[in-house]
Amino acid sequence: MVPVVNNNKNISYNFSSLQTLDTFNFSSLCRGKHKMKRYINKTIILVVILLAGFSGLAKAQDKTQAVNLETVLKLGGANNLTIQEYKQRQKLALANLAKAKEWWLPDIFAGTTIHQLWGNAMNTDGKIFTNLDRQSFWGGTGLNATWDFGDGIFKAKAAKLKARASVYQTQAEQNKALLNIIETYYDFLEAQLEYKAYEQLVAEAEDLASQIATQVEAGLRFESELLLAKSNSNHMRVEMLNARIQYYNMSAKLVKLLNLEPVMKLVGTETVLAPLELTSTQSMDGPFDLAYQSRPELKSMELMLQSLYEEKKTTTIGLWLPALTASTEGSYFGALFNPLDETAEINGALLWKIPLGRLTSGGELKQHNARIALQKIQMKQARAQVNEEVISAREQILAAKEQIKVALEGSQLGEQALKQSIQRQQLGTVRPFEILQAMEIYIKSRLDHLKAVSTYNKAQYKLLVAMGNDL
């Protein structure tokens, strides 16, 4: 299992502590008598609460489950239906191998037979006997065996190769399923934070509209300012509802991938989201041959190709190998129950099959050649897919790294703007909307940073799998 967190704390998104607001002097905002000062103080405190962990939310709701990356990977590995399907396919391949290995085992039989004839019968020289009334009884055990060396040996080898291929195919599908779960989890985490951010902004917009309404009644504000405040509040509510839809959609998708109860609601609890370094610098610039050699999909396809060659031998080398049949039995035979005498016999044959179809049109051989050619084409397609995945993941990492840098700078600028707006508010030179707008821009810039880190981490996992590592 690959690590889900690392010790790189140089650039991290910490929900539980908003360090950029630590330098604010909240007490100074409460000294004035103006209502807007109290509003600003309340708003800043709520921003800190907004970006705190969501563990309290998980406890407060029924049918909720707190999850983090480690949890979803564990649940996905145990519950994901795609992974379960391919594990069963692997068991089926092992069962087919066990069946193929039984080709040399004989069949044992035991029982009785009774014969009764009335009427006519013909003897060996063609004479007819009439008005017969005869009975016979046979009871005993025996053994029948057929060893078709041309089929049995090579089909058993092919089944063994297919069983080995199924192990790699199961691992490949597990990697795909877990990678999908990881990407969905990060998307879910983004949607959750965005929804909570807009939820808080709606509360602040409504509070601001309420205070402006009071000031309009007192003749301190214009009615147009109240209308703008209400319009802004409605806009924020629409954005919040859109974010909530996305949050619930991502929660439902993650529930499906984890195969949990359909009524379950998930809540992300990770408090630190730092850029992960899962791949080394060499992996970023390494040759594609390394990925070809490590990818379980290609290993599985190579083994399947070998199994096709083994099956083809049944129509080439296998034709030169005979089929050996043998049977033996020991019994009591005689009239109906009495008298009975001991009898025993052994039969054997060694035969070579000469299929005329193989010698003329060679249809079966052509079938094997076509399957081999198709498998080779599919392997080339798989290598091309590996190339695309590696290149795409590398470019995403480089772009996301730049996004993190830009988003961090934007967050710092938003912080400075919010500080200056608060200072101007203390001097009475700021309009009511400026504080809310500054706060909205600051929170969205922090969300941009979160999304950039999320994109970077998803790309890291993509490259990890693309280079042939297992989750």
C-alpha positions in Angstrom: 0.0 0.0 0.0 1.4 3.4 -1.0 1.5 6.2 1.6 -1.4 8.5 1.7 0.4 11.4 3.5 4.0 12.5 3.7 6.2 14.7 5.8 6.4 17.6 3.3 4.8 20.5 5.2 6.4 23.2 3.1 3.1 23.9 1.3 0.0 22.5 3.0 -3.6 23.3 3.4 -4.6 23.1 7.1 -8.3 23.2 7.7 -8.0 23.2 11.5 -5.8 26.3 11.7 -5.9 29.4 9.5 -2.5 30.8 10.1 -3.0 33.8 7.8 -5.6 35.2 10.2 -3.6 34.7 13.4 -2.1 38.2 13.2 -5.5 39.8 13.3 -6.3 41.6 16.5 -9.9 40.6 17.1 -10.2 42.4 20.4 -9.5 45.7 18.7 -12.5 45.2 16.5 -14.8 45.1 19.5 -13.8 48.4 21.0 -15.9 50.6 18.8 -19.6 51.1 19.2 -20.5 50.8 15.5 -22.5 47.7 14.6 -20.3 47.0 11.6 -17.3 46.6 13.8 -19.1 43.9 15.7 -20.1 42.3 12.4 -16.5 42.2 11.2 -15.4 40.6 14.4 -18.1 38.0 14.2 -17.3 37.3 10.5 -13.6 36.7 11.0 -14.3 34.3 13.8 -16.7 32.4 11.6 -14.1 32.2 8.9 -11.8 30.4 11.3 -14.7 28.0 12.2 -15.4 27.5 8.5 -12.0 26.2 7.8 -11.8 24.0 10.9 -12.1 20.2 10.7 -15.5 18.6 9.9 -15.4 16.0 12.6 -18.2 17.8 14.5 -20.4 17.5 11.4 -19.7 13.8 11.2 -20.9 13.3 14.8 -24.0 15.5 14.5 -25.6 13.7 11.6 -27.2 10.3 11.5 -26.1 7.8 8.9 -22.9 9.6 8.3 -19.4 8.1 8.2 -16.2 10.1 8.7 -13.6 9.2 6.0 -10.1 10.1 5.1 -7.8 8.8 2.3 -6.6 5.9 4.3 -10.2 4.9 5.2 -11.4 5.0 1.6 -8.4 3.0 0.4 -9.1 0.3 3.0 -12.8 0.2 2.3 -12.3 0.2 -1.4 -9.9 -2.7 -1.3 -12.3 -4.7 0.8 -15.7 -3.7 -0.6 -15.3 -2.4 -4.2 -17.4 -4.6 -6.5 -15.0 -4.4 -9.4 -12.1 -5.6 -7.3 -14.3 -8.4 -5.9 -15.3 -9.4 -9.5 -11.7 -9.8 -10.6 -10.8 -11.7 -7.5 -13.5 -14.2 -8.4 -12.2 -14.3 -12.0 -8.8 -15.2 -10.6 -10.4 -18.0 -8.6 -12.1 -19.2 -11.7 -8.8 -19.3 -13.6 -7.3 -21.3 -10.7 -10.3 -23.7 -10.9 -9.8 -24.1 -14.7 -6.1 -24.9 -14.0 -7.1 -27.6 -11.5 -9.5 -29.0 -14.0 -6.9 -29.0 -16.8 -4.5 -30.9 -14.5 -7.0 -33.7 -14.2 -6.5 -34.8 -17.8 -4.4 -37.9 -16.9 -6.7 -39.2 -14.1 -8.8 -42.3 -15.0 -12.5 -42.9 -14.3 -13.4 -45.6 -11.8 -16.8 -47.3 -12.1 -18.7 -49.8 -10.0 -22.1 -51.3 -10.2 -24.3 -54.0 -11.7 -26.0 -54.8 -15.0 -28.9 -57.2 -15.6 -29.8 -58.7 -19.0 -33.1 -60.3 -19.9 -34.0 -61.4 -23.5 -37.3 -62.9 -24.8 -37.7 -63.9 -28.4 -35.1 -64.0 -31.2 -31.3 -63.4 -31.2 -28.5 -63.8 -33.7 -25.3 -65.5 -33.0 -21.8 -64.5 -34.3 -22.1 -66.5 -37.6 -25.4 -65.0 -38.5 -27.8 -67.7 -37.4 -31.1 -66.7 -35.8 -32.2 -68.4 -32.6 -36.0 -68.2 -31.8 -38.1 -68.5 -28.7 -35.3 -67.5 -26.3 -35.6 -66.8 -22.7 -32.3 -65.9 -21.2 -30.9 -63.9 -18.3 -27.5 -62.7 -17.2 -26.1 -60.7 -14.3 -22.9 -58.7 -14.0 -21.6 -57.0 -10.9 -18.1 -55.6 -10.3 -15.7 -52.6 -10.6 -13.5 -51.3 -13.3 -11.3 -48.4 -14.6 -11.3 -46.5 -17.8 -8.5 -44.1 -18.8 -7.7 -42.1 -21.9 -4.5 -40.2 -22.1 -4.6 -37.7 -25.1 -1.0 -36.5 -24.9 -1.5 -34.1 -27.8 -4.2 -32.2 -26.0 -3.7 -32.8 -22.3 0.0 -31.7 -21.9 -0.3 -28.4 -23.8 -3.8 -27.4 -22.5 -2.6 -27.9 -19.0 0.4 -25.6 -19.6 -1.9 -23.0 -21.2 -4.2 -23.2 -18.2 -1.2 -22.6 -15.9 -0.2 -19.5 -17.8 -3.7 -18.2 -17.8 -3.9 -18.6 -14.0 -0.7 -16.6 -13.6 -2.1 -14.0 -16.0 -5.3 -13.7 -14.0 -3.2 -12.7 -10.9 -1.7 -9.7 -12.8 -5.0 -8.8 -14.3 -6.6 -8.7 -10.9 -3.9 -6.4 -9.7 -4.3 -4.2 -12.7 -8.0 -3.8 -12.1 -7.5 -3.2 -8.4 -5.1 -0.4 -9.3 -7.7 1.1 -11.6 -10.5 0.8 -9.1 -8.4 2.3 -6.2 -7.1 5.1 -8.4 -10.7 5.9 -9.3 -11.6 5.9 -5.6 -8.7 8.3 -4.8 -9.7 10.7 -7.5 -13.3 10.6 -6.4 -12.3 11.2 -2.8 -10.3 14.3 -3.6 -13.2 15.6 -5.8 -15.5 14.9 -2.9 -13.2 16.7 -0.5 -13.2 19.8 -2.8 -17.0 19.7 -3.1 -17.4 19.5 0.6 -15.2 22.5 1.4 -16.8 24.6 -1.4 -20.3 23.8 -0.1 -19.3 24.7 3.5 -17.7 27.9 2.3 -20.7 29.1 0.4 -22.9 28.1 3.3 -21.0 30.4 5.5 -20.9 33.2 3.0 -24.7 33.0 2.7 -25.0 33.4 6.4 -22.7 36.4 6.3 -24.5 38.0 3.3 -27.9 37.6 5.1 -26.4 39.1 8.3 -25.1 42.1 6.3 -28.4 42.6 4.5 -30.2 42.6 7.9 -27.8 45.2 9.3 -28.1 47.4 6.2 -31.9 47.2 6.5 -31.7 48.5 10.1 -29.4 51.3 9.0 -31.8 52.2 6.1 -34.6 52.5 8.6 -32.4 54.8 10.7 -31.6 56.9 7.6 -27.9 56.0 7.6 -27.9 54.0 4.3 -29.6 54.3 0.9 -32.3 51.8 -0.1 -30.3 50.9 -3.2 -27.6 49.5 -0.9 -30.2 47.3 0.7 -31.4 46.0 -2.6 -27.8 45.2 -3.7 -27.3 43.4 -0.4 -30.4 41.3 -0.8 -29.5 40.5 -4.5 -26.0 39.5 -3.4 -27.5 37.3 -0.7 -29.7 35.5 -3.2 -26.8 35.0 -5.5 -24.8 33.4 -2.7 -27.6 31.1 -1.9 -27.9 29.9 -5.5 -24.1 29.2 -5.5 -24.5 27.4 -2.2 -27.3 25.2 -3.6 -25.2 24.4 -6.7 -22.2 23.5 -4.4 -24.5 21.3 -2.2 -25.7 19.4 -5.3 -22.1 18.7 -6.3 -21.2 17.7 -2.7 -24.1 15.2 -2.5 -23.3 13.9 -5.9 -19.7 13.2 -5.1 -20.7 11.6 -1.8 -23.1 9.3 -3.6 -20.5 8.4 -6.1 -17.9 7.6 -3.4 -20.5 5.5 -1.5 -21.1 3.5 -4.7 -17.4 2.9 -5.2 -16.9 1.9 -1.6 -20.1 -0.3 -1.8 -21.6 1.2 1.4 -25.2 1.5 2.4 -27.0 3.8 -0.1 -28.4 6.0 2.7 -24.8 6.7 4.0 -23.6 10.2 3.9 -19.8 10.8 4.0 -17.9 13.5 5.7 -14.2 14.2 5.0 -12.2 14.6 8.2 -8.7 15.3 6.9 -7.3 18.5 8.5 -4.0 18.7 6.6 -3.8 18.4 2.8 -0.1 18.7 1.7 1.4 18.0 -1.7 2.4 14.4 -1.9 5.7 13.3 -3.5 4.9 9.7 -4.4 7.2 9.5 -7.5 10.9 10.3 -7.6 12.5 12.8 -10.0 13.8 9.8 -12.0 10.2 8.6 -12.5 9.3 12.0 -14.0 12.0 11.6 -16.7 12.5 7.9 -16.8 12.1 5.8 -20.0 8.8 4.2 -20.9 10.4 0.7 -21.0 10.4 0.8 -17.2 6.6 1.2 -17.2 6.2 -1.6 -19.8 8.2 -4.0 -17.6 6.3 -3.1 -14.4 2.7 -2.7 -15.6 0.6 -5.7 -14.4 -1.7 -5.3 -17.5 1.2 -6.0 -19.9 2.5 -8.8 -17.7 -0.9 -10.4 -17.9 -1.2 -10.0 -21.7 2.3 -11.4 -22.2 1.3 -14.5 -20.2 -1.9 -14.8 -22.2 0.1 -14.7 -25.4 2.3 -17.5 -24.1 -0.8 -19.5 -23.3 -2.1 -19.0 -26.9 1.2 -20.4 -28.2 0.8 -23.5 -26.0 -2.8 -24.1 -27.2 -1.5 -23.8 -30.8 0.8 -26.7 -30.2 -2.2 -29.0 -30.0 -2.5 -28.6 -33.8 1.2 -28.8 -34.5 3.4 -30.9 -32.2 0.4 -32.5 -30.6 -0.5 -34.2 -33.8 2.6 -36.4 -33.5 1.6 -37.6 -30.0 -0.7 -40.6 -29.7 -3.7 -41.1 -27.4 -3.4 -44.1 -25.0 -6.6 -45.8 -23.8 -6.8 -48.5 -21.2 -9.6 -50.2 -19.3 -9.8 -53.1 -16.8 -12.6 -54.6 -14.8 -13.2 -57.4 -12.3 -16.7 -58.8 -11.7 -19.0 -61.7 -11.1 -20.9 -62.9 -14.2 -23.5 -65.5 -14.8 -27.1 -66.3 -14.7 -29.5 -64.1 -12.7 -27.8 -64.2 -9.3 -26.9 -67.9 -9.4 -24.6 -69.4 -10.5 -22.0 -66.5 -10.7 -18.4 -66.8 -11.6 -15.4 -64.5 -11.2 -14.4 -62.7 -14.5 -11.7 -60.1 -15.3 -10.5 -58.4 -18.4 -7.9 -55.8 -19.6 -8.1 -53.7 -22.8 -5.7 -51.2 -24.2 -5.0 -49.2 -27.4 -2.4 -46.7 -28.6 -3.8 -44.5 -31.5 -2.6 -41.6 -33.5 -5.3 -39.1 -34.7 -5.0 -37.9 -38.3 -7.4 -35.0 -38.7 -8.0 -34.5 -42.5 -9.2 -30.9 -41.9 -5.9 -30.0 -40.4 -4.0 -31.5 -43.3 -6.2 -29.8 -46.0 -7.7 -26.4 -45.0 -6.0 -26.1 -41.6 -8.9 -24.2 -40.1 -8.1 -24.8 -36.5 -4.5 -23.7 -37.0 -5.7 -20.5 -38.7 -7.9 -19.8 -35.6 -4.9 -20.1 -33.3 -2.8 -17.8 -35.5 -5.6 -15.2 -35.6 -5.9 -15.2 -31.8 -2.2 -14.7 -31.5 -2.2 -11.9 -34.0 -5.1 -10.2 -32.1 -3.3 -10.5 -28.8 -0.2 -8.9 -30.2 -2.2 -6.0 -31.5 -3.9 -5.6 -28.1 -0.5 -5.5 -26.5 0.6 -2.7 -28.8 -2.6 -0.8 -27.9 -1.9 -1.3 -24.2 1.6 0.1 -24.6 0.2 3.1 -26.4 -2.2 3.6 -23.5 0.7 3.4 -21.0 2.5 6.1 -23.0 -0.6 8.4 -22.8 -1.1 7.8 -19.1 2.5 8.5 -18.2 2.8 11.7 -20.4 -0.6 13.0 -19.1 0.3 12.4 -15.5 3.7 14.1 -15.9 2.2 17.2 -17.5 -0.6 17.3 -14.8 2.0 17.3 -12.1 4.0 20.1 -13.7 0.9 22.2 -14.3 -0.5 21.6 -10.8 2.8 22.5 -9.2 2.6 25.9 -11.0 -1.0 26.2 -9.9 -0.1 25.7 -6.3 2.5 28.4 -6.5 0.1 30.9 -8.1 -2.8 30.0 -5.8 -0.6 30.4 -2.7 0.4 33.9 -4.0 -3.3 34.7 -4.6 -4.2 33.6 -1.1 -1.5 35.8 0.4 -2.7 38.8 -1.7 -6.3 38.1 -0.6 -5.1 38.0 3.0 -3.5 41.4 2.7 -6.6 42.9 1.1 -8.7 41.6 3.9 -6.4 43.0 6.5 -6.4 46.4 4.8 -10.2 46.4 4.5 -10.5 45.8 8.2 -8.0 48.6 9.0 -10.0 51.0 6.8 -13.2 49.9 8.5 -11.7 50.9 11.8 -11.2 54.4 10.2 -14.7 54.4 8.9 -13.6 54.7 5.2 -14.9 51.3 4.0 -18.2 50.5 2.5 -20.1 47.5 3.9 -19.8 45.4 0.8 -16.0 45.8 0.6 -15.5 43.6 3.7 -17.7 40.9 2.5 -16.2 41.0 -1.0 -12.7 40.9 0.5 -13.6 37.9 2.6 -15.2 36.1 -0.3 -12.1 36.6 -2.5 -9.9 35.4 0.3 -11.9 32.3 1.0 -12.1 31.5 -2.8 -8.3 32.0 -3.1 -7.8 29.4 -0.3 -10.2 27.1 -2.1 -8.1 27.6 -5.3 -5.0 26.5 -3.3 -6.9 23.5 -2.0 -8.0 22.4 -5.5 -4.4 22.9 -6.8 -3.0 20.6 -4.1 -5.8 18.1 -4.8 -5.1 18.1 -8.5 -1.4 17.7 -7.8 -1.9 14.7 -5.5 -4.3 13.0 -8.0 -1.6 13.4 -10.7 1.0 11.9 -8.4 -1.2 8.8 -7.9 -1.8 8.6 -11.6 1.9 8.7 -12.4 2.6 6.2 -9.6 0.2 3.7 -11.2 1.2 4.6 -14.8 4.8 3.7 -14.0 3.7 0.2 -12.9 3.5 0.6 -9.1 0.6 -1.1 -7.2 -1.8 0.6 -4.8 
